[in-house]
């Protein structure tokens, strides 16, 4: 159990660092091929190729200035690990404008691989901010559209 917690702690560190750096390839290295991804105000995304497209689009609109873990809980049930995380994030729209501060809640389900490592299998998150005030990429597109 300790090695599982150490492993998932390292995965969490890689995830946060990759988000801060906009490193899509490192993010994808954490995911199963058939990942199910449920971002707020977006359709469900299935598979690494679609998730890659989502992240590339997201990072085309945002630079992450800060991303801090506020609360985190991990539970293991056999070959499944559930991670519940609260984060605060500050983003800067790439086309200018005011920085955006958000607080998000993330629920991630990791599955143990044959080699004992953990890969992200399913993830969903939301913002605690009112609709239109968070980090939704479509909101930023709308705010930065060419007139």
CNS distance restraints for C-alpha pairs under 8 A (distance, minus, plus):
assign (resid   1 and name CA) (resid   5 and name CA) 6.26 0.50 0.50
assign (resid   2 and name CA) (resid   6 and name CA) 6.12 0.50 0.50
assign (resid   3 and name CA) (resid   7 and name CA) 5.96 0.50 0.50
assign (resid   4 and name CA) (resid   8 and name CA) 6.17 0.50 0.50
assign (resid   5 and name CA) (resid   9 and name CA) 5.93 0.50 0.50
assign (resid   5 and name CA) (resid  74 and name CA) 7.97 0.50 0.50
assign (resid   6 and name CA) (resid  10 and name CA) 6.22 0.50 0.50
assign (resid   7 and name CA) (resid  11 and name CA) 6.30 0.50 0.50
assign (resid   7 and name CA) (resid 117 and name CA) 7.17 0.50 0.50
assign (resid   7 and name CA) (resid 118 and name CA) 7.43 0.50 0.50
assign (resid   8 and name CA) (resid  12 and name CA) 6.06 0.50 0.50
assign (resid   8 and name CA) (resid 118 and name CA) 6.91 0.50 0.50
assign (resid   9 and name CA) (resid  13 and name CA) 6.27 0.50 0.50
assign (resid  10 and name CA) (resid  14 and name CA) 6.20 0.50 0.50
assign (resid  11 and name CA) (resid  15 and name CA) 6.07 0.50 0.50
assign (resid  11 and name CA) (resid  30 and name CA) 7.03 0.50 0.50
assign (resid  12 and name CA) (resid  16 and name CA) 6.21 0.50 0.50
assign (resid  13 and name CA) (resid  17 and name CA) 6.10 0.50 0.50
assign (resid  14 and name CA) (resid  18 and name CA) 5.88 0.50 0.50
assign (resid  14 and name CA) (resid  26 and name CA) 7.58 0.50 0.50
assign (resid  14 and name CA) (resid  27 and name CA) 7.63 0.50 0.50
assign (resid  15 and name CA) (resid  19 and name CA) 6.13 0.50 0.50
assign (resid  15 and name CA) (resid  26 and name CA) 7.83 0.50 0.50
assign (resid  15 and name CA) (resid  27 and name CA) 6.04 0.50 0.50
assign (resid  15 and name CA) (resid  30 and name CA) 7.69 0.50 0.50
assign (resid  16 and name CA) (resid  20 and name CA) 6.20 0.50 0.50
assign (resid  16 and name CA) (resid  67 and name CA) 7.01 0.50 0.50
assign (resid  17 and name CA) (resid  21 and name CA) 6.17 0.50 0.50
assign (resid  18 and name CA) (resid  22 and name CA) 5.71 0.50 0.50
assign (resid  18 and name CA) (resid  23 and name CA) 4.81 0.50 0.50
assign (resid  18 and name CA) (resid  24 and name CA) 7.05 0.50 0.50
assign (resid  18 and name CA) (resid  26 and name CA) 6.19 0.50 0.50
assign (resid  18 and name CA) (resid  27 and name CA) 6.02 0.50 0.50
assign (resid  19 and name CA) (resid  23 and name CA) 6.45 0.50 0.50
assign (resid  19 and name CA) (resid  24 and name CA) 7.88 0.50 0.50
assign (resid  19 and name CA) (resid  27 and name CA) 7.55 0.50 0.50
assign (resid  19 and name CA) (resid  64 and name CA) 7.19 0.50 0.50
assign (resid  19 and name CA) (resid  67 and name CA) 7.95 0.50 0.50
assign (resid  20 and name CA) (resid  63 and name CA) 7.80 0.50 0.50
assign (resid  20 and name CA) (resid  64 and name CA) 5.36 0.50 0.50
assign (resid  20 and name CA) (resid  65 and name CA) 6.98 0.50 0.50
assign (resid  20 and name CA) (resid  66 and name CA) 6.90 0.50 0.50
assign (resid  20 and name CA) (resid  67 and name CA) 6.64 0.50 0.50
assign (resid  21 and name CA) (resid  64 and name CA) 7.48 0.50 0.50
assign (resid  22 and name CA) (resid  59 and name CA) 6.15 0.50 0.50
assign (resid  22 and name CA) (resid  63 and name CA) 7.44 0.50 0.50
assign (resid  22 and name CA) (resid  64 and name CA) 7.66 0.50 0.50
assign (resid  23 and name CA) (resid  27 and name CA) 6.46 0.50 0.50
assign (resid  24 and name CA) (resid  28 and name CA) 6.15 0.50 0.50
assign (resid  24 and name CA) (resid  52 and name CA) 6.72 0.50 0.50
assign (resid  24 and name CA) (resid  55 and name CA) 6.45 0.50 0.50
assign (resid  24 and name CA) (resid  56 and name CA) 6.91 0.50 0.50
assign (resid  25 and name CA) (resid  29 and name CA) 6.36 0.50 0.50
assign (resid  26 and name CA) (resid  30 and name CA) 7.03 0.50 0.50
assign (resid  27 and name CA) (resid  31 and name CA) 7.19 0.50 0.50
assign (resid  28 and name CA) (resid  48 and name CA) 6.77 0.50 0.50
assign (resid  28 and name CA) (resid  52 and name CA) 7.11 0.50 0.50
assign (resid  30 and name CA) (resid 118 and name CA) 7.85 0.50 0.50
assign (resid  30 and name CA) (resid 119 and name CA) 5.34 0.50 0.50
assign (resid  30 and name CA) (resid 120 and name CA) 5.99 0.50 0.50
assign (resid  31 and name CA) (resid  35 and name CA) 6.27 0.50 0.50
assign (resid  31 and name CA) (resid  48 and name CA) 7.29 0.50 0.50
assign (resid  31 and name CA) (resid 119 and name CA) 5.03 0.50 0.50
assign (resid  31 and name CA) (resid 120 and name CA) 4.51 0.50 0.50
assign (resid  31 and name CA) (resid 121 and name CA) 6.39 0.50 0.50
assign (resid  32 and name CA) (resid  47 and name CA) 7.90 0.50 0.50
assign (resid  32 and name CA) (resid  48 and name CA) 7.41 0.50 0.50
assign (resid  32 and name CA) (resid 119 and name CA) 5.44 0.50 0.50
assign (resid  32 and name CA) (resid 120 and name CA) 5.79 0.50 0.50
assign (resid  32 and name CA) (resid 121 and name CA) 5.54 0.50 0.50
assign (resid  33 and name CA) (resid  47 and name CA) 5.59 0.50 0.50
assign (resid  33 and name CA) (resid  48 and name CA) 5.39 0.50 0.50
assign (resid  34 and name CA) (resid  46 and name CA) 6.21 0.50 0.50
assign (resid  34 and name CA) (resid  47 and name CA) 4.38 0.50 0.50
assign (resid  34 and name CA) (resid  48 and name CA) 6.60 0.50 0.50
assign (resid  34 and name CA) (resid 121 and name CA) 7.12 0.50 0.50
assign (resid  35 and name CA) (resid  46 and name CA) 5.65 0.50 0.50
assign (resid  35 and name CA) (resid  47 and name CA) 4.98 0.50 0.50
assign (resid  35 and name CA) (resid  48 and name CA) 6.41 0.50 0.50
assign (resid  35 and name CA) (resid 120 and name CA) 6.83 0.50 0.50
assign (resid  35 and name CA) (resid 121 and name CA) 4.77 0.50 0.50
assign (resid  35 and name CA) (resid 122 and name CA) 5.60 0.50 0.50
assign (resid  36 and name CA) (resid  44 and name CA) 7.02 0.50 0.50
assign (resid  36 and name CA) (resid  45 and name CA) 5.86 0.50 0.50
assign (resid  36 and name CA) (resid  46 and name CA) 4.64 0.50 0.50
assign (resid  36 and name CA) (resid  47 and name CA) 6.56 0.50 0.50
assign (resid  36 and name CA) (resid 121 and name CA) 6.37 0.50 0.50
assign (resid  36 and name CA) (resid 122 and name CA) 4.63 0.50 0.50
assign (resid  36 and name CA) (resid 123 and name CA) 6.44 0.50 0.50
assign (resid  37 and name CA) (resid  44 and name CA) 5.87 0.50 0.50
assign (resid  37 and name CA) (resid  45 and name CA) 4.97 0.50 0.50
assign (resid  37 and name CA) (resid  46 and name CA) 6.20 0.50 0.50
assign (resid  37 and name CA) (resid  51 and name CA) 7.15 0.50 0.50
assign (resid  37 and name CA) (resid 122 and name CA) 5.87 0.50 0.50
assign (resid  37 and name CA) (resid 123 and name CA) 5.13 0.50 0.50
assign (resid  37 and name CA) (resid 124 and name CA) 6.06 0.50 0.50
assign (resid  38 and name CA) (resid  42 and name CA) 7.20 0.50 0.50
assign (resid  38 and name CA) (resid  43 and name CA) 6.90 0.50 0.50
assign (resid  38 and name CA) (resid  44 and name CA) 4.82 0.50 0.50
assign (resid  38 and name CA) (resid  45 and name CA) 6.33 0.50 0.50
assign (resid  38 and name CA) (resid 122 and name CA) 7.98 0.50 0.50
assign (resid  38 and name CA) (resid 123 and name CA) 6.09 0.50 0.50
assign (resid  38 and name CA) (resid 124 and name CA) 4.45 0.50 0.50
assign (resid  38 and name CA) (resid 125 and name CA) 6.86 0.50 0.50
assign (resid  39 and name CA) (resid  43 and name CA) 7.40 0.50 0.50
assign (resid  39 and name CA) (resid  44 and name CA) 7.16 0.50 0.50
assign (resid  39 and name CA) (resid 124 and name CA) 5.71 0.50 0.50
assign (resid  39 and name CA) (resid 125 and name CA) 5.83 0.50 0.50
assign (resid  39 and name CA) (resid 126 and name CA) 7.09 0.50 0.50
assign (resid  40 and name CA) (resid 124 and name CA) 7.73 0.50 0.50
assign (resid  40 and name CA) (resid 125 and name CA) 6.39 0.50 0.50
assign (resid  40 and name CA) (resid 126 and name CA) 5.43 0.50 0.50
assign (resid  40 and name CA) (resid 127 and name CA) 7.62 0.50 0.50
assign (resid  40 and name CA) (resid 136 and name CA) 7.20 0.50 0.50
assign (resid  41 and name CA) (resid 136 and name CA) 7.13 0.50 0.50
assign (resid  45 and name CA) (resid  50 and name CA) 6.20 0.50 0.50
assign (resid  45 and name CA) (resid  51 and name CA) 6.44 0.50 0.50
assign (resid  46 and name CA) (resid  50 and name CA) 6.33 0.50 0.50
assign (resid  46 and name CA) (resid  51 and name CA) 7.05 0.50 0.50
assign (resid  47 and name CA) (resid  51 and name CA) 6.30 0.50 0.50
assign (resid  48 and name CA) (resid  52 and name CA) 5.90 0.50 0.50
assign (resid  49 and name CA) (resid  53 and name CA) 6.39 0.50 0.50
assign (resid  50 and name CA) (resid  54 and name CA) 6.25 0.50 0.50
assign (resid  51 and name CA) (resid  55 and name CA) 6.19 0.50 0.50
assign (resid  52 and name CA) (resid  56 and name CA) 6.06 0.50 0.50
assign (resid  53 and name CA) (resid  57 and name CA) 6.10 0.50 0.50
assign (resid  54 and name CA) (resid  58 and name CA) 6.08 0.50 0.50
assign (resid  55 and name CA) (resid  59 and name CA) 6.03 0.50 0.50
assign (resid  56 and name CA) (resid  60 and name CA) 6.12 0.50 0.50
assign (resid  57 and name CA) (resid  61 and name CA) 6.78 0.50 0.50
assign (resid  58 and name CA) (resid  62 and name CA) 6.24 0.50 0.50
assign (resid  58 and name CA) (resid 137 and name CA) 6.19 0.50 0.50
assign (resid  59 and name CA) (resid  63 and name CA) 6.40 0.50 0.50
assign (resid  60 and name CA) (resid  94 and name CA) 7.25 0.50 0.50
assign (resid  61 and name CA) (resid  93 and name CA) 5.73 0.50 0.50
assign (resid  61 and name CA) (resid  94 and name CA) 5.33 0.50 0.50
assign (resid  61 and name CA) (resid  95 and name CA) 7.32 0.50 0.50
assign (resid  61 and name CA) (resid 137 and name CA) 6.98 0.50 0.50
assign (resid  61 and name CA) (resid 140 and name CA) 7.27 0.50 0.50
assign (resid  61 and name CA) (resid 141 and name CA) 7.48 0.50 0.50
assign (resid  62 and name CA) (resid  91 and name CA) 6.14 0.50 0.50
assign (resid  62 and name CA) (resid  92 and name CA) 5.62 0.50 0.50
assign (resid  62 and name CA) (resid  93 and name CA) 4.72 0.50 0.50
assign (resid  62 and name CA) (resid  94 and name CA) 5.38 0.50 0.50
assign (resid  63 and name CA) (resid  91 and name CA) 5.66 0.50 0.50
assign (resid  63 and name CA) (resid  92 and name CA) 5.21 0.50 0.50
assign (resid  63 and name CA) (resid  93 and name CA) 6.46 0.50 0.50
assign (resid  63 and name CA) (resid  94 and name CA) 6.39 0.50 0.50
assign (resid  64 and name CA) (resid  89 and name CA) 7.32 0.50 0.50
assign (resid  64 and name CA) (resid  90 and name CA) 6.17 0.50 0.50
assign (resid  64 and name CA) (resid  91 and name CA) 4.56 0.50 0.50
assign (resid  64 and name CA) (resid  92 and name CA) 6.39 0.50 0.50
assign (resid  65 and name CA) (resid  89 and name CA) 7.54 0.50 0.50
assign (resid  65 and name CA) (resid  90 and name CA) 5.42 0.50 0.50
assign (resid  65 and name CA) (resid  91 and name CA) 5.40 0.50 0.50
assign (resid  65 and name CA) (resid  92 and name CA) 6.69 0.50 0.50
assign (resid  66 and name CA) (resid  88 and name CA) 7.77 0.50 0.50
assign (resid  66 and name CA) (resid  89 and name CA) 5.41 0.50 0.50
assign (resid  66 and name CA) (resid  90 and name CA) 5.10 0.50 0.50
assign (resid  66 and name CA) (resid  91 and name CA) 7.12 0.50 0.50
assign (resid  67 and name CA) (resid  87 and name CA) 6.74 0.50 0.50
assign (resid  67 and name CA) (resid  88 and name CA) 5.82 0.50 0.50
assign (resid  67 and name CA) (resid  89 and name CA) 4.46 0.50 0.50
assign (resid  67 and name CA) (resid  90 and name CA) 6.65 0.50 0.50
assign (resid  68 and name CA) (resid  87 and name CA) 5.44 0.50 0.50
assign (resid  68 and name CA) (resid  88 and name CA) 5.32 0.50 0.50
assign (resid  68 and name CA) (resid  89 and name CA) 6.45 0.50 0.50
assign (resid  69 and name CA) (resid  85 and name CA) 7.08 0.50 0.50
assign (resid  69 and name CA) (resid  86 and name CA) 6.02 0.50 0.50
assign (resid  69 and name CA) (resid  87 and name CA) 4.44 0.50 0.50
assign (resid  69 and name CA) (resid  88 and name CA) 6.60 0.50 0.50
assign (resid  70 and name CA) (resid  85 and name CA) 7.54 0.50 0.50
assign (resid  70 and name CA) (resid  86 and name CA) 5.32 0.50 0.50
assign (resid  70 and name CA) (resid  87 and name CA) 5.14 0.50 0.50
assign (resid  70 and name CA) (resid  88 and name CA) 6.76 0.50 0.50
assign (resid  71 and name CA) (resid  85 and name CA) 5.61 0.50 0.50
assign (resid  71 and name CA) (resid  86 and name CA) 4.96 0.50 0.50
assign (resid  71 and name CA) (resid  87 and name CA) 7.05 0.50 0.50
assign (resid  72 and name CA) (resid  83 and name CA) 7.13 0.50 0.50
assign (resid  72 and name CA) (resid  84 and name CA) 5.62 0.50 0.50
assign (resid  72 and name CA) (resid  85 and name CA) 4.33 0.50 0.50
assign (resid  72 and name CA) (resid  86 and name CA) 6.34 0.50 0.50
assign (resid  73 and name CA) (resid  83 and name CA) 5.77 0.50 0.50
assign (resid  73 and name CA) (resid  84 and name CA) 5.20 0.50 0.50
assign (resid  73 and name CA) (resid  85 and name CA) 6.49 0.50 0.50
assign (resid  74 and name CA) (resid  81 and name CA) 6.93 0.50 0.50
assign (resid  74 and name CA) (resid  82 and name CA) 5.72 0.50 0.50
assign (resid  74 and name CA) (resid  83 and name CA) 4.56 0.50 0.50
assign (resid  74 and name CA) (resid  84 and name CA) 6.47 0.50 0.50
assign (resid  75 and name CA) (resid  81 and name CA) 5.68 0.50 0.50
assign (resid  75 and name CA) (resid  82 and name CA) 5.23 0.50 0.50
assign (resid  75 and name CA) (resid  83 and name CA) 6.60 0.50 0.50
assign (resid  76 and name CA) (resid  80 and name CA) 5.96 0.50 0.50
assign (resid  76 and name CA) (resid  81 and name CA) 4.36 0.50 0.50
assign (resid  76 and name CA) (resid  82 and name CA) 6.35 0.50 0.50
assign (resid  77 and name CA) (resid  81 and name CA) 6.19 0.50 0.50
assign (resid  79 and name CA) (resid 111 and name CA) 5.78 0.50 0.50
assign (resid  79 and name CA) (resid 112 and name CA) 5.00 0.50 0.50
assign (resid  80 and name CA) (resid 109 and name CA) 6.81 0.50 0.50
assign (resid  80 and name CA) (resid 110 and name CA) 5.74 0.50 0.50
assign (resid  80 and name CA) (resid 111 and name CA) 4.73 0.50 0.50
assign (resid  80 and name CA) (resid 112 and name CA) 6.28 0.50 0.50
assign (resid  81 and name CA) (resid 109 and name CA) 5.72 0.50 0.50
assign (resid  81 and name CA) (resid 110 and name CA) 4.99 0.50 0.50
assign (resid  81 and name CA) (resid 111 and name CA) 6.33 0.50 0.50
assign (resid  81 and name CA) (resid 112 and name CA) 7.83 0.50 0.50
assign (resid  82 and name CA) (resid 107 and name CA) 7.28 0.50 0.50
assign (resid  82 and name CA) (resid 108 and name CA) 5.85 0.50 0.50
assign (resid  82 and name CA) (resid 109 and name CA) 4.67 0.50 0.50
assign (resid  82 and name CA) (resid 110 and name CA) 6.35 0.50 0.50
assign (resid  83 and name CA) (resid 106 and name CA) 7.93 0.50 0.50
assign (resid  83 and name CA) (resid 107 and name CA) 5.91 0.50 0.50
assign (resid  83 and name CA) (resid 108 and name CA) 5.10 0.50 0.50
assign (resid  83 and name CA) (resid 109 and name CA) 6.32 0.50 0.50
assign (resid  83 and name CA) (resid 110 and name CA) 7.76 0.50 0.50
assign (resid  84 and name CA) (resid 105 and name CA) 7.44 0.50 0.50
assign (resid  84 and name CA) (resid 106 and name CA) 5.82 0.50 0.50
assign (resid  84 and name CA) (resid 107 and name CA) 4.77 0.50 0.50
assign (resid  84 and name CA) (resid 108 and name CA) 6.48 0.50 0.50
assign (resid  85 and name CA) (resid 105 and name CA) 5.81 0.50 0.50
assign (resid  85 and name CA) (resid 106 and name CA) 5.08 0.50 0.50
assign (resid  85 and name CA) (resid 107 and name CA) 6.54 0.50 0.50
assign (resid  86 and name CA) (resid 103 and name CA) 7.25 0.50 0.50
assign (resid  86 and name CA) (resid 104 and name CA) 5.77 0.50 0.50
assign (resid  86 and name CA) (resid 105 and name CA) 4.55 0.50 0.50
assign (resid  86 and name CA) (resid 106 and name CA) 6.26 0.50 0.50
assign (resid  87 and name CA) (resid 103 and name CA) 5.70 0.50 0.50
assign (resid  87 and name CA) (resid 104 and name CA) 5.36 0.50 0.50
assign (resid  87 and name CA) (resid 105 and name CA) 6.49 0.50 0.50
assign (resid  87 and name CA) (resid 106 and name CA) 7.95 0.50 0.50
assign (resid  88 and name CA) (resid 101 and name CA) 7.43 0.50 0.50
assign (resid  88 and name CA) (resid 102 and name CA) 5.85 0.50 0.50
assign (resid  88 and name CA) (resid 103 and name CA) 4.42 0.50 0.50
assign (resid  88 and name CA) (resid 104 and name CA) 6.39 0.50 0.50
assign (resid  89 and name CA) (resid 101 and name CA) 5.77 0.50 0.50
assign (resid  89 and name CA) (resid 102 and name CA) 5.31 0.50 0.50
assign (resid  89 and name CA) (resid 103 and name CA) 6.20 0.50 0.50
assign (resid  89 and name CA) (resid 104 and name CA) 7.79 0.50 0.50
assign (resid  90 and name CA) (resid  99 and name CA) 6.67 0.50 0.50
assign (resid  90 and name CA) (resid 100 and name CA) 5.54 0.50 0.50
assign (resid  90 and name CA) (resid 101 and name CA) 4.40 0.50 0.50
assign (resid  90 and name CA) (resid 102 and name CA) 6.38 0.50 0.50
assign (resid  91 and name CA) (resid  99 and name CA) 5.53 0.50 0.50
assign (resid  91 and name CA) (resid 100 and name CA) 5.07 0.50 0.50
assign (resid  91 and name CA) (resid 101 and name CA) 6.42 0.50 0.50
assign (resid  91 and name CA) (resid 135 and name CA) 7.56 0.50 0.50
assign (resid  92 and name CA) (resid  96 and name CA) 7.27 0.50 0.50
assign (resid  92 and name CA) (resid  97 and name CA) 7.53 0.50 0.50
assign (resid  92 and name CA) (resid  98 and name CA) 6.93 0.50 0.50
assign (resid  92 and name CA) (resid  99 and name CA) 4.57 0.50 0.50
assign (resid  92 and name CA) (resid 100 and name CA) 6.28 0.50 0.50
assign (resid  93 and name CA) (resid  97 and name CA) 6.28 0.50 0.50
assign (resid  93 and name CA) (resid  98 and name CA) 7.37 0.50 0.50
assign (resid  93 and name CA) (resid  99 and name CA) 6.70 0.50 0.50
assign (resid  93 and name CA) (resid 100 and name CA) 7.84 0.50 0.50
assign (resid  93 and name CA) (resid 140 and name CA) 7.05 0.50 0.50
assign (resid  95 and name CA) (resid 144 and name CA) 6.78 0.50 0.50
assign (resid 100 and name CA) (resid 134 and name CA) 7.12 0.50 0.50
assign (resid 100 and name CA) (resid 135 and name CA) 6.69 0.50 0.50
assign (resid 101 and name CA) (resid 134 and name CA) 7.16 0.50 0.50
assign (resid 101 and name CA) (resid 135 and name CA) 7.62 0.50 0.50
assign (resid 102 and name CA) (resid 127 and name CA) 6.75 0.50 0.50
assign (resid 102 and name CA) (resid 128 and name CA) 7.47 0.50 0.50
assign (resid 102 and name CA) (resid 129 and name CA) 6.61 0.50 0.50
assign (resid 102 and name CA) (resid 133 and name CA) 7.93 0.50 0.50
assign (resid 102 and name CA) (resid 134 and name CA) 5.48 0.50 0.50
assign (resid 102 and name CA) (resid 135 and name CA) 6.45 0.50 0.50
assign (resid 103 and name CA) (resid 127 and name CA) 5.73 0.50 0.50
assign (resid 103 and name CA) (resid 128 and name CA) 5.73 0.50 0.50
assign (resid 103 and name CA) (resid 129 and name CA) 6.90 0.50 0.50
assign (resid 103 and name CA) (resid 134 and name CA) 7.99 0.50 0.50
assign (resid 104 and name CA) (resid 125 and name CA) 6.70 0.50 0.50
assign (resid 104 and name CA) (resid 126 and name CA) 5.49 0.50 0.50
assign (resid 104 and name CA) (resid 127 and name CA) 4.34 0.50 0.50
assign (resid 104 and name CA) (resid 128 and name CA) 5.93 0.50 0.50
assign (resid 105 and name CA) (resid 125 and name CA) 5.46 0.50 0.50
assign (resid 105 and name CA) (resid 126 and name CA) 5.57 0.50 0.50
assign (resid 105 and name CA) (resid 127 and name CA) 6.43 0.50 0.50
assign (resid 105 and name CA) (resid 128 and name CA) 7.44 0.50 0.50
assign (resid 106 and name CA) (resid 123 and name CA) 7.19 0.50 0.50
assign (resid 106 and name CA) (resid 124 and name CA) 5.92 0.50 0.50
assign (resid 106 and name CA) (resid 125 and name CA) 4.25 0.50 0.50
assign (resid 106 and name CA) (resid 126 and name CA) 6.78 0.50 0.50
assign (resid 107 and name CA) (resid 123 and name CA) 5.73 0.50 0.50
assign (resid 107 and name CA) (resid 124 and name CA) 5.47 0.50 0.50
assign (resid 107 and name CA) (resid 125 and name CA) 6.09 0.50 0.50
assign (resid 108 and name CA) (resid 120 and name CA) 7.01 0.50 0.50
assign (resid 108 and name CA) (resid 121 and name CA) 7.64 0.50 0.50
assign (resid 108 and name CA) (resid 122 and name CA) 5.78 0.50 0.50
assign (resid 108 and name CA) (resid 123 and name CA) 4.29 0.50 0.50
assign (resid 108 and name CA) (resid 124 and name CA) 6.54 0.50 0.50
assign (resid 109 and name CA) (resid 120 and name CA) 6.11 0.50 0.50
assign (resid 109 and name CA) (resid 121 and name CA) 5.65 0.50 0.50
assign (resid 109 and name CA) (resid 122 and name CA) 5.07 0.50 0.50
assign (resid 109 and name CA) (resid 123 and name CA) 6.20 0.50 0.50
assign (resid 110 and name CA) (resid 118 and name CA) 5.93 0.50 0.50
assign (resid 110 and name CA) (resid 119 and name CA) 5.36 0.50 0.50
assign (resid 110 and name CA) (resid 120 and name CA) 4.32 0.50 0.50
assign (resid 110 and name CA) (resid 121 and name CA) 5.13 0.50 0.50
assign (resid 110 and name CA) (resid 122 and name CA) 6.95 0.50 0.50
assign (resid 111 and name CA) (resid 118 and name CA) 5.52 0.50 0.50
assign (resid 111 and name CA) (resid 119 and name CA) 5.56 0.50 0.50
assign (resid 111 and name CA) (resid 120 and name CA) 6.42 0.50 0.50
assign (resid 111 and name CA) (resid 121 and name CA) 5.99 0.50 0.50
assign (resid 112 and name CA) (resid 116 and name CA) 5.81 0.50 0.50
assign (resid 112 and name CA) (resid 117 and name CA) 5.72 0.50 0.50
assign (resid 112 and name CA) (resid 118 and name CA) 4.55 0.50 0.50
assign (resid 112 and name CA) (resid 119 and name CA) 6.57 0.50 0.50
assign (resid 113 and name CA) (resid 117 and name CA) 5.32 0.50 0.50
assign (resid 113 and name CA) (resid 118 and name CA) 5.81 0.50 0.50
assign (resid 113 and name CA) (resid 119 and name CA) 6.92 0.50 0.50
assign (resid 127 and name CA) (resid 134 and name CA) 6.27 0.50 0.50
assign (resid 127 and name CA) (resid 135 and name CA) 7.85 0.50 0.50
assign (resid 128 and name CA) (resid 134 and name CA) 7.97 0.50 0.50
assign (resid 129 and name CA) (resid 133 and name CA) 5.84 0.50 0.50
assign (resid 129 and name CA) (resid 134 and name CA) 5.62 0.50 0.50
assign (resid 130 and name CA) (resid 134 and name CA) 7.02 0.50 0.50
assign (resid 132 and name CA) (resid 136 and name CA) 7.63 0.50 0.50
assign (resid 132 and name CA) (resid 139 and name CA) 6.68 0.50 0.50
assign (resid 135 and name CA) (resid 139 and name CA) 7.54 0.50 0.50
assign (resid 135 and name CA) (resid 140 and name CA) 7.65 0.50 0.50
assign (resid 136 and name CA) (resid 140 and name CA) 6.81 0.50 0.50
assign (resid 137 and name CA) (resid 141 and name CA) 6.30 0.50 0.50
assign (resid 138 and name CA) (resid 142 and name CA) 6.19 0.50 0.50
assign (resid 139 and name CA) (resid 143 and name CA) 6.18 0.50 0.50
assign (resid 140 and name CA) (resid 144 and name CA) 6.02 0.50 0.50
assign (resid 141 and name CA) (resid 145 and name CA) 5.80 0.50 0.50
